[in-house]
Amino acid sequence: MAARTRYAPDRGLSVRMTATMFLLGLVFVGFVAAIIGIGAATHASDAVIVLFAVVLAGGFAIGSLFYSDKIALSTAGAKEVTAQEAPELHGIVDRVCALADMPKPRIAIARSPLPNAFATGRNADKAVLCVTTELMDRLTPAELEGVIAHEMSHVAHKDVQVMTIASFLAIVAALLIRFSFYGELFGGGRRSNNNNGGALPILLIIMGVSIAVYAISFLLIRLLSRYRELAADRSGALLTGQPSELKSALLKVSQGINRIPTRDLRSAEPLNAFFFAPAVHLTTGGGKKSLSQIFSTHPSLERRLAELDKVQQQLNQAR
């Protein structure tokens, strides 16, 4: 959670994070048990594939954790800027960091028609905040402050570390699916050593288990990701005391994204998990959950606006 900062603690986030990690742990234990159960009929080369997938996934996870800032900035085509190059942006970040009592991140700007922002980094001392030129042009200073407070909440709540750990199992499963597919494609489909001539190839069994594990892990991670966005909205609005400005920013960003052609949004999809708002066409209507909402990294715009209204009511009652 938000250690050594003034961001409001979120018990709901703590409960959901703990529950998600617990469920992912259960899935991991089941995954390991399934692999061990298959182990008696597994060739040594198959066991090597499983071990290699675990080691490679660990490498990906560590690399993602330690180099998430460089990867994200490179993907966004962003450039770090000094206080002399972007004095107004630096001034807003200075105010948010003073309010939150946390270190100032490195600041970058991406020249993009997409109005958006993101913050990443393995900890507050290594964090980087990036905003697009379109976001700065579209928002007022107060609205931009709300967006930056939201993004810095992700840093304060250690979201990069949490999501990296949560994604480890899904990475392992995804690698095993790929390795098993190519193993069956080029290895001729080795069969188990029991006497049943109709036994399924070992790698196909591993692939089936991995697909199930990946699907479960993916849905749990998406669920956690959506709540973390709501938590960042809430804690950012409480920090600035201006939920209405964050609401206004969300609406303006939504309008800006909706004007961008779908083909252009696809190029920004790799950063969706980092973005203030996803690079997809957003709507405020419709209460029913669609399949796209279940798979989304962010809650619906309607949900985010409704939660910010609750924060405004809470602040009004406290006054």
WOUR-V740522 format. One record per run of one state. SS is the DSSP state (@ for helix, = for strand, . for the rest). FROM is the first residue (numbers start at 1). LEN is the number of residues. Records with the same first field share a line. If there is no record, write none. Layout:
SS->FROM-LEN, FROM-LEN
This chain:
.->1-10, 40-4, 77-1, 81-6, 101-5, 111-6, 121-3, 127-1, 139-2, 157-2, 188-3, 192-9, 241-2, 259-3, 267-2, 272-19, 296-5, 319-1
@->11-29, 44-33, 87-14, 124-3, 133-6, 141-16, 159-29, 202-39, 243-16, 262-5, 269-3, 291-5, 301-18
=->78-3, 106-5, 117-4, 128-5, 191-1, 201-1
